[in-house]
């Protein structure tokens, strides 16, 4: 990075003005001005200083004065000189101290919604980007066809026109929405119009839009118990009244709710293809009954199909969206969990009567997802690269799962949850024995660059179970045994 001559002259002129009546020599004043900018971070590390002759001309001083200044900076190890490459800033000790305000200091300044999100942010699973071994929600990123994606990106930029760089509709480009409508019809039996599809950055953005669309503070929301901590956190942040609904081998069981709770509820969030994190698939009878109860109680359904490409559905099962003849279901899908999280692209199918108002909310918030990413993933699907990638992911994930379970079976303090899981997934749940707190186990593993998610954070009610959720598919075959050995060491502690 090169600092502009104008910026540097500005630093120096300010110092010269301040020290106009000083007895300091000219080179000392210039030296202290540049040094001050480097030390306080205004001239950051890796900045390239202007050539001595050019800076001397701008300041109206002799070149020997600037040479002396640069030599002093080099002697103090603030800059370094490389033959023919000029002088570069190498100083990196400047750190501004960030004083995070106390909670009580924020109390009178935040909106009620901001306070609510701030209070519930501890539920969200956020991990160090450097730790990937066994992270849930992370697909086999080493399988992602980088060269194919790069080719499609290059093609886009070679053919792009100036008008393609303008604004786009908040619901997504028409071509991608048409492609996804065809894709859903072929892979999931969902029949919808392209205008019902909204392109988003991921499932949480979909949930935020739906919550903003339908919920007032205090409105009742039904969640599976256990469920995604991020989902729980988001609806808590929106100040919804949350009720956890137990799950059994057939999925969410609404028999645990009385008529009053159902009548008061506004939304129900479900992961029927593979209930997270327990892994069962909702039965046909349960799907049908939930759609009937939603119609009877004016309840909207959010069907979060977060890993459909991996788990699919048993023959004869329909998505809740396809089963819902009353058009009260929002269907959520994402490419982040099958390609890689940084692609930041998902979609939702919106009930027809809700299309216009939810577009209005999107227009006032995220406005649009990057059109270039949309166009590239449109080509990725149309050219069948997605289908080929999914097949490879499923095959490799199954191999990694077998290796993972084989080595994990030797850790006696962990018990694989096989009681109700009947749907393929990219994670495994292990219950903890001997009353070991799952947070403590995760802290111990984190010190060994291995990670997992807490089962206890998934529970909506106060009654929690202890367990560990491992995303086995993101770790290459050869690394799995060594990483599990680190888990064994952590569990001994």
C-alpha positions in Angstrom: 0.0 0.0 0.0 1.4 3.4 -1.0 0.6 6.5 1.1 -0.2 9.4 -1.2 2.2 12.3 -1.4 -0.7 14.6 -0.5 -1.4 12.7 2.7 2.2 12.7 3.8 2.7 16.4 3.0 -0.4 17.1 5.1 1.2 15.4 8.2 4.4 17.2 7.7 2.9 20.7 7.1 0.8 20.4 10.3 3.9 19.7 12.3 5.8 22.5 10.6 3.0 25.0 11.4 2.9 23.9 15.1 6.7 24.2 15.4 7.1 27.4 13.3 8.8 29.3 16.2 10.7 26.2 17.5 14.5 26.0 17.4 14.3 22.5 16.0 16.2 21.8 12.8 14.0 21.3 9.7 14.9 17.6 9.3 14.0 17.0 13.0 10.5 18.5 12.5 9.9 16.4 9.3 11.2 13.3 11.0 9.0 13.7 14.0 5.9 14.3 11.8 6.4 11.1 9.8 7.4 9.1 13.0 4.2 10.3 14.8 2.0 9.2 11.9 3.6 5.8 11.9 3.4 5.3 15.6 -0.2 6.4 16.0 -1.3 4.3 13.0 -2.1 7.0 10.6 0.6 5.7 8.3 0.0 1.9 8.7 2.4 -1.0 8.4 3.3 -1.9 4.8 2.8 1.7 3.6 5.3 2.7 0.8 6.8 6.1 1.4 7.2 8.4 -1.6 10.7 8.7 -3.2 13.0 11.1 -1.5 13.3 13.4 -4.5 9.5 13.6 -5.0 8.8 14.4 -1.3 11.6 17.0 -1.3 10.1 18.8 -4.3 6.6 18.8 -2.7 7.9 20.3 0.5 10.4 22.7 -1.1 13.4 21.4 0.8 16.6 19.8 -0.2 16.7 16.1 -1.1 19.5 15.6 1.5 17.1 16.7 4.2 14.6 13.9 3.3 17.4 11.4 2.9 18.5 12.2 6.5 14.8 11.8 7.7 14.4 8.4 6.0 17.8 7.2 7.4 16.7 8.1 10.9 13.4 6.3 10.5 15.3 3.2 9.2 17.7 3.3 12.2 14.7 3.3 14.6 13.4 0.3 12.7 10.2 2.2 11.7 10.9 1.6 8.0 13.1 -0.6 5.9 14.8 0.0 2.6 15.0 -2.5 -0.1 17.3 -2.0 -3.0 15.4 -0.2 -5.8 12.1 -0.6 -4.0 12.1 2.6 -1.8 11.2 2.8 1.9 8.4 0.7 3.4 6.8 1.0 6.9 7.5 -2.1 9.1 6.4 -0.7 12.5 3.4 -2.6 14.0 3.3 -1.8 17.7 0.4 0.6 17.6 -2.7 -0.9 19.1 -5.7 1.2 20.0 -7.3 -0.1 23.3 -10.9 -0.9 22.8 -12.9 -0.3 25.9 -16.1 -2.2 25.6 -18.8 -0.4 27.5 -20.5 -2.0 30.4 -24.1 -3.3 29.9 -25.6 -0.6 32.2 -24.0 2.2 30.1 -25.9 1.0 27.0 -29.2 0.6 28.8 -30.5 4.1 28.1 -29.2 4.3 24.5 -30.3 1.2 22.8 -33.7 0.4 21.3 -35.8 -2.4 22.9 -35.0 -4.6 19.9 -31.3 -3.9 20.1 -31.3 -4.7 23.8 -33.1 -8.0 23.1 -30.6 -9.1 20.4 -27.7 -8.0 22.6 -29.1 -10.0 25.5 -29.5 -13.2 23.4 -26.4 -13.1 21.3 -24.7 -15.6 23.6 -26.9 -18.3 22.1 -25.3 -17.9 18.7 -22.6 -20.4 17.7 -19.6 -18.3 16.5 -16.2 -20.1 16.2 -12.6 -19.2 15.3 -12.3 -19.3 11.5 -9.1 -21.2 11.9 -10.7 -24.2 13.6 -12.5 -26.4 11.1 -12.0 -30.0 12.3 -15.5 -31.4 13.1 -17.3 -28.1 12.9 -21.0 -28.6 12.4 -22.6 -26.8 9.5 -19.4 -27.0 7.4 -19.6 -29.2 4.3 -16.5 -30.9 2.8 -15.0 -27.6 1.6 -12.0 -29.4 0.2 -14.2 -31.0 -2.4 -15.6 -27.7 -3.7 -14.8 -27.4 -7.5 -12.7 -24.2 -7.2 -11.5 -24.3 -10.8 -15.0 -24.8 -12.2 -16.3 -21.9 -10.1 -13.3 -19.7 -11.2 -14.1 -20.5 -14.8 -17.7 -19.4 -14.4 -16.7 -16.2 -12.6 -14.2 -15.4 -15.3 -16.8 -16.0 -18.0 -19.1 -13.6 -16.2 -16.6 -10.8 -16.1 -15.5 -11.3 -19.7 -19.1 -10.9 -20.9 -20.4 -8.4 -18.4 -21.8 -5.1 -19.7 -21.9 -1.8 -17.9 -25.7 -2.1 -17.4 -25.1 -5.4 -15.7 -23.4 -3.6 -12.8 -26.4 -1.6 -11.8 -29.1 -2.3 -9.1 -31.2 -5.5 -9.3 -34.5 -6.5 -7.8 -34.4 -7.3 -4.1 -35.9 -10.7 -4.6 -33.1 -11.8 -6.9 -32.3 -12.0 -10.6 -35.1 -13.6 -12.7 -32.9 -16.2 -14.3 -31.8 -17.7 -11.0 -35.3 -17.6 -9.5 -36.6 -19.6 -12.6 -33.7 -22.1 -12.3 -34.4 -22.6 -8.6 -38.2 -23.1 -9.3 -37.3 -25.8 -11.8 -34.7 -27.3 -9.4 -37.3 -27.5 -6.5 -39.9 -29.0 -8.8 -37.5 -31.8 -9.9 -35.8 -32.5 -6.6 -38.5 -31.9 -4.0 -41.9 -31.9 -5.7 -42.4 -28.2 -4.9 -44.5 -26.4 -7.5 -44.2 -22.6 -7.2 -43.9 -19.5 -9.4 -40.5 -17.9 -9.8 -41.9 -14.7 -8.3 -42.6 -16.6 -5.0 -38.8 -17.2 -4.7 -36.6 -14.7 -2.8 -32.8 -14.9 -3.0 -31.2 -14.2 0.4 -27.8 -14.4 2.1 -28.8 -17.5 4.1 -31.5 -19.0 6.4 -31.0 -16.5 9.2 -31.7 -13.7 6.8 -34.9 -15.5 5.7 -36.0 -15.9 9.3 -35.3 -12.2 10.1 -37.4 -11.2 7.1 -40.3 -13.6 8.1 -40.1 -12.5 11.7 -40.2 -8.8 10.7 -43.1 -9.6 8.4 -45.4 -11.4 10.9 -44.3 -10.9 14.5 -45.1 -8.2 17.0 -43.3 -8.2 20.4 -44.9 -10.9 22.6 -46.3 -13.0 19.7 -46.0 -16.7 20.2 -43.6 -18.9 18.2 -43.3 -22.6 18.4 -39.8 -24.2 18.0 -38.6 -27.8 18.2 -37.0 -28.6 21.4 -34.0 -29.0 20.9 -33.3 -26.9 17.8 -30.7 -24.6 16.2 -29.4 -22.1 18.9 -29.2 -19.4 16.2 -32.9 -19.8 15.4 -33.8 -19.6 19.1 -31.6 -16.5 19.4 -33.1 -14.7 16.4 -36.7 -15.1 17.6 -35.7 -14.2 21.1 -34.1 -11.1 19.7 -37.4 -10.2 17.9 -39.0 -10.4 21.4 -41.2 -13.4 20.5 -42.8 -15.5 23.2 -41.1 -18.9 22.5 -42.5 -22.3 23.4 -40.4 -25.4 22.9 -42.2 -28.5 21.5 -40.7 -31.9 22.2 -39.6 -34.2 19.4 -39.9 -38.0 19.3 -39.0 -40.6 16.6 -41.7 -39.2 14.3 -40.6 -35.6 14.7 -42.2 -32.6 16.4 -45.1 -33.7 18.6 -47.8 -31.2 18.9 -49.8 -33.4 21.3 -47.8 -31.8 24.0 -49.5 -28.5 23.4 -53.0 -27.5 24.5 -55.5 -25.8 22.2 -54.9 -22.4 23.8 -51.1 -22.5 23.0 -51.9 -23.5 19.4 -54.5 -20.8 19.0 -52.1 -18.1 20.3 -49.2 -19.2 18.2 -48.3 -17.1 15.1 -45.4 -19.1 13.7 -44.0 -22.6 13.9 -40.4 -23.4 12.8 -39.6 -27.0 11.8 -36.7 -28.9 10.2 -38.8 -32.0 9.1 -36.2 -33.6 6.7 -33.8 -34.0 9.5 -34.8 -32.6 12.9 -31.8 -30.6 14.2 -29.7 -31.9 16.0 -31.4 -35.2 16.8 -31.6 -36.4 13.2 -35.0 -38.0 12.8 -37.2 -37.4 9.8 -40.8 -36.3 10.3 -43.4 -39.0 9.5 -46.1 -38.5 6.8 -48.9 -38.5 9.4 -47.2 -35.9 11.5 -46.6 -33.7 8.4 -50.2 -33.9 7.5 -51.4 -33.1 11.0 -49.2 -30.1 11.3 -50.6 -28.6 8.1 -54.1 -29.2 9.4 -53.4 -27.6 12.7 -51.8 -24.6 11.0 -54.9 -24.1 8.9 -57.2 -24.5 11.8 -55.3 -22.0 14.0 -54.2 -19.5 11.4 -50.6 -20.5 12.1 -47.7 -19.9 9.6 -45.1 -22.7 9.1 -41.4 -22.2 8.4 -40.0 -25.3 6.8 -36.2 -25.1 7.2 -34.8 -27.7 4.8 -31.2 -26.9 5.7 -29.6 -30.1 4.3 -32.1 -31.5 1.8 -29.4 -32.3 -0.8 -27.8 -34.7 1.7 -30.7 -36.3 3.5 -33.4 -36.2 0.8 -36.7 -37.8 1.8 -38.2 -41.2 2.2 -40.3 -42.4 -0.7 -43.9 -41.2 -0.3 -43.0 -38.2 1.9 -43.8 -34.7 0.7 -42.3 -31.4 1.9 -44.6 -29.5 4.2 -44.8 -26.9 1.5 -46.2 -29.4 -1.0 -48.5 -30.9 1.6 -49.9 -27.5 2.7 -52.9 -26.9 0.5 -53.7 -23.7 2.4 -50.6 -21.9 1.3 -49.3 -21.0 4.8 -45.8 -22.4 4.5 -42.5 -20.6 4.0 -39.9 -23.0 2.5 -36.2 -22.3 3.2 -33.2 -23.7 1.4 -29.5 -22.8 1.3 -26.4 -23.4 -0.8 -24.1 -22.4 2.1 -24.3 -25.8 3.7 -23.6 -27.8 0.6 -21.1 -25.6 -1.3 -19.3 -23.5 1.4 -20.5 -21.0 4.0 -18.7 -18.0 2.4 -20.8 -18.2 -0.8 -23.6 -16.5 1.3 -26.6 -17.5 -0.9 -29.9 -19.1 0.0 -33.5 -18.8 -1.0 -37.0 -19.1 0.3 -40.4 -19.8 -1.3 -42.9 -17.4 0.0 -46.7 -17.9 0.2 -48.3 -15.8 -2.7 -50.1 -13.4 -0.5 -46.9 -12.5 1.4 -44.7 -11.8 -1.6 -45.3 -8.1 -1.9 -44.9 -7.2 1.8 -41.8 -9.3 2.3 -40.2 -7.7 -0.8 -40.9 -4.3 0.7 -39.1 -5.3 3.9 -36.1 -6.6 1.9 -36.0 -3.4 -0.1 -35.5 -1.5 3.1 -32.8 -3.8 4.5 -30.4 -5.8 2.5 -31.7 -4.6 -0.9 -30.1 -7.4 -2.9 -27.6 -10.2 -2.8 -24.5 -9.7 -5.1 -25.8 -10.2 -8.7 -22.5 -11.6 -9.9 -22.7 -14.4 -7.3 -26.3 -15.0 -8.4 -25.4 -15.3 -12.0 -22.5 -17.6 -11.4 -24.6 -20.0 -9.2 -27.3 -19.9 -11.9 -24.8 -21.3 -14.4 -23.5 -23.7 -11.8 -26.9 -25.3 -11.5 -27.9 -25.1 -15.1 -24.7 -26.8 -16.3 -25.3 -29.7 -13.8 -22.2 -28.9 -11.7 -24.4 -28.7 -8.6 -25.8 -32.2 -9.1 -22.3 -33.6 -9.7 -20.9 -31.9 -6.6 -23.8 -33.1 -4.4 -23.2 -36.7 -5.5 -19.5 -36.4 -4.7 -20.3 -34.8 -1.3 -22.7 -37.6 -0.3 -20.2 -40.3 -1.3 -17.2 -38.8 0.5 -19.3 -37.7 3.5 -20.4 -41.3 4.0 -16.8 -42.6 3.9 -15.7 -40.0 6.4 -18.6 -40.8 8.7 -17.6 -44.5 8.8 -14.0 -43.6 9.7 -15.2 -41.0 12.2 -17.6 -43.4 14.0 -15.1 -46.2 14.0 -12.5 -44.1 15.9 -15.0 -42.3 18.1 -16.4 -45.6 19.4 -13.2 -46.0 21.5 -14.0 -42.9 23.6 -16.0 -44.4 26.5 -17.3 -41.1 27.8 -19.2 -40.5 24.6 -22.3 -42.4 23.4 -23.5 -42.0 19.7 -27.1 -40.9 19.6 -28.7 -43.7 17.5 -32.0 -44.0 19.2 -34.1 -41.8 16.9 -31.8 -40.6 14.1 -33.0 -42.0 10.8 -32.1 -39.3 8.3 -28.6 -38.9 6.7 -26.9 -35.7 7.8 -23.5 -34.0 7.9 -23.2 -34.2 11.7 -23.3 -36.8 14.5 -24.6 -36.2 18.0 -22.9 -37.8 20.9 -24.4 -37.8 24.4 -22.1 -37.2 27.3 -21.9 -39.7 30.1 -20.8 -39.2 33.7 -22.5 -35.7 33.9 -19.7 -34.0 32.0 -20.7 -30.4 31.1 -20.5 -30.1 27.3 -19.1 -26.6 27.4 -16.2 -27.8 29.5 -15.5 -30.6 27.0 -15.6 -28.1 24.1 -13.2 -25.7 25.8 -10.8 -28.5 26.3 -11.1 -29.6 22.6 -10.7 -26.0 21.4 -7.2 -25.9 23.0 -6.3 -28.8 20.7 -7.8 -27.1 17.5 -10.8 -29.4 17.5 -14.3 -28.1 17.7 -18.0 -29.1 18.2 -21.3 -27.5 19.2 -23.0 -27.9 22.5 -26.2 -29.9 22.7 -27.2 -28.0 25.8 -27.4 -24.7 23.8 -30.0 -26.3 21.5 -32.6 -26.6 24.2 -35.4 -24.0 24.4 -36.5 -25.1 27.9 -34.5 -25.0 31.2 -34.2 -28.8 31.1 -31.1 -29.5 29.1 -29.1 -32.5 28.1 -25.3 -32.6 27.7 -23.8 -33.7 24.4 -21.5 -32.8 21.5 -22.4 -32.2 17.9 -19.6 -33.0 15.5 -19.6 -32.1 11.8 -17.5 -35.1 10.6 -17.7 -34.3 6.8 -15.4 -31.2 6.8 -12.3 -33.1 7.8 -10.2 -35.1 5.2 -10.0 -38.8 5.7 -6.4 -38.9 6.7 -6.8 -36.2 9.4 -9.7 -37.8 11.2 -7.9 -40.4 13.4 -5.3 -37.8 14.7 -8.0 -35.2 15.4 -10.1 -37.8 17.3 -7.0 -38.7 19.3 -7.0 -35.0 20.4 -10.7 -35.4 21.4 -9.7 -38.4 23.5 -7.0 -36.4 25.3 -9.5 -33.6 25.9 -12.1 -36.0 27.4 -9.5 -37.4 29.8 -9.2 -34.0 31.3 
